[in-house]
Amino acid sequence: MHMTAPRILTLTLALLAADPALARAAREPVLGGPCEHCDWVFEGIPARVPNVARIGTSNEPGEPMRIDGVVRDAEGAPAIGVIVYAYHTDASGHYPSRGAHPAARRHGRLRGWARTDAQGRYAFLTIRPAGYPGTDIPQHVHLHVIEPGHGTYWIDDLIFTDDPRLTEAQRRSHEQGRGGIGTATPVRDASGHWRVRRDIVLRAGIGS
C-alpha cells in the first residue's frame, strides 16, 4: 500500500509521542553531510504540528516578527506536509536555556515547528532575534527541513538585509546556498510588527 507524505508524517509523530525506542527508529535520516545535534529537531516535536507556529510566548521580550514562506520542490510545485523547524536567539542575542544537554543549550527555548499546508505555506510568530553579543555575527534564524519518508537537513539561515553587521560575502553565500535564498528584507506592517519571507526549495544544495 502506498502511503502519502501526510500519512507517513502522522505515523512518525505518533511514534515520537509514544515509545522512546520506537521514536528513535522512526526518525528520518540526516542528509547533506555532518550536522552536529541535527537529530535534536525531533526532540519535543508536537504530535500535531500546526501550519502557523508560535516560537516562545506572546509576551516574549523583543520586537514581534512573523516569518512566512512557501516550500516547493525542485520543479516548483508546492510541497505539502513538510515540517520546517526554526530556532534563534532572544532579544539580547542569547539562546535561553531549556536543559543541561549540549543540544538543548545550543537550540535554546525559542524554537518551533510548522507544517506546510496544501499550498506549501508555513509561518512562525516570534520576535526578531539579536546578533551574538560582542561579535560581528549578524541576526539570523536557524532553519531545518523534515521531509517525511525521506530525511532531515539544515538549510541556510534566514538573515536580514537591513542588519548593519551583514557583510557582502555573507549576503552572497546565502543567495546561492542550501534550501534556496536565505537573505530577506524585513518590513513593518500596519501594527509596527516585522514581516519577513523565507521561501524554501527542497534539497537545493543538499543532494539526495
N, C-alpha and C positions, 0 to 999 in steps of 0.2 A: 504493500500500500504506500502510495506516495504521500508524504506529508508536506504541507505548505510551511513557509518560514514562520508565520504566526503560530501554527500548531507546534512546531519544534520549540519556539520560544516559550510557549505555555508549559510544555513538558519540562523544559530546562529549569524554569523558575520554580515549578512545583518541587523538583528535586532539590534545588537550592534551599527551599524553605523547609525541607524535611530532614532526612538522614544526612549528617555531615559527610560521611564516607561516600554516599551516592552523589552528593552535591559536588565533591571534588572530581568525581569521574565524569560529571555532566558538563564541566566547564569546557568552553571552547579552547582550542589550542592557540598559543600566541604566535602571530605571524609577523613577518617583516624584520627579523633579526632580534638580537638580545634586547631585553627590556626589563630593567630592574623593577620588581614589585608590580609587573603588569597584571598578575593574577589578582591583585587587590581590587580590580574593577568589579569582581564578583562578590566581594565582602560587603554585606549589608544591603545588597540589591533587593528592592521590594518585590513581593510576589506579583503585584500589579504595577507595572511601570507606566506612568502617565505620559501623555503627549506633551503637556506643559508641566515642567517640574520646578519646584522651588528649591533653591540652594540656601541653606541656613533658614532663618526665620524672617517673618515680615518686618521685624524691628531690628534686624542686624545693622549695626552702625556702618554708615557709609552711604554713598550715592546710589540710589536704586538703578538697576540696569536690567534690560531684557535682551537676551540673546535669541535671535531667530535664525532658522536655517532650513534648507531643503537638502536631503540626502538623495543622490542619484547614482545610478550605475554607470559603467563606462560608456554606455550608449545614450545616456541622458534620460533614461526612464526613472521615474520616482521609485525609491526603494522603500517598501512597506515593511513595518515590523522590525526595523533595525534599531538598536539601542545606542544612543550617544551618552557617554559618561564624561562628566566635567568636574574639575576641581580647581581651586585657586586660593590665593591669599586673602586675608581680610583687609580692611581699610588702612591698616598700619604696615602691610607688607609681610605679615607672618601667616603661617599655616596654623590656625588654632588647634591645639592638640585634642585628640579624642582617644588616646590609648598609648600604651608603652611600646607596642610593636613598631619597629622602624618604618614600616609602610604606613601605619596609622599616623605617625608623626609627619611623614612626608606628604601624605594626602590631606591630612587635617580633617576639620569638621565641615568645611564649606565644600561639599561635594554632592553630586546628584546624578540621576539617570532620567533620560527622556526617550520615549519610543516614538518612531516616526508613524504618521497616520497614512491614510490612503493616498495622499498627495506627496508623501515623503517628508512632511514638515515636522519639525520639533522645536521646542523652545525651553529656555531656562529663565526663571525670575530670580535675580540675585542682586549683588552690589558690584560696583566697579572695583576691581582689585587694585592694590598698590604694588609698585615695584619693590624688590627686596631692599630693605634699608641699608645704607652705606655701600651700595653697589651701583653699577651703571646698567643693571638688568632692567629692561622695561616692564611695564604692566603686561600681564598675559593670563590666559586661561588655558589650562592643560585639557586636552581632549583625547578620548579613546573611542573606538568603534567596536561594538559587539555585533557580529553578523551571525544570527542563529544558524547552526548547522554548518558553519564554515570556519570561523575563527575570530580572534580579537587582536587589535593592534592600536598603537598610538598614532596620532596624526599630528601635523604641525600645530603648535599653539595658536590660539586666537590672539593677535597682537593689534595694537591700535595706532593708526597713522598719526593721530594728534598727540602722541606721547613724546615729549621732548627727549626722552632717553633713547628712542628708537633710532638706530643708525641705518644708513642706506644699505649696508651689507646685510643687516638683519631683515630689512624690508624685502630685498631681492631673494634671500633664501626662503622666505615664507611665501613667495609668489610662485614658486616652482617646486614645491616640496611634496610632502605626504598629505594625501587627502584633499587636494585642491588648494586654492588660495587662502592663506591664513591671515592675511592683513585685511583690516576693515576700518572704516571711519565711523566712529560713534556720532550720533546726532541726538539732540534733546527733543523729546516730544512736547506736546502742549502742557503737560504737567511738570516739565523740567527733568523728567527721568531720561536716562541714557537708553538708546536703542542701537543695537549693533547686529549685523548679519554675518553668519559664518556658514556658507554652503559647503557641502562635503561631497566628494566624488569617491565612491567605494574603491578601495585598493589602489588608488592612484599613488604611484611611488612605493608601493608596498610589495608587490609581487603576489604570487598565488599562495 
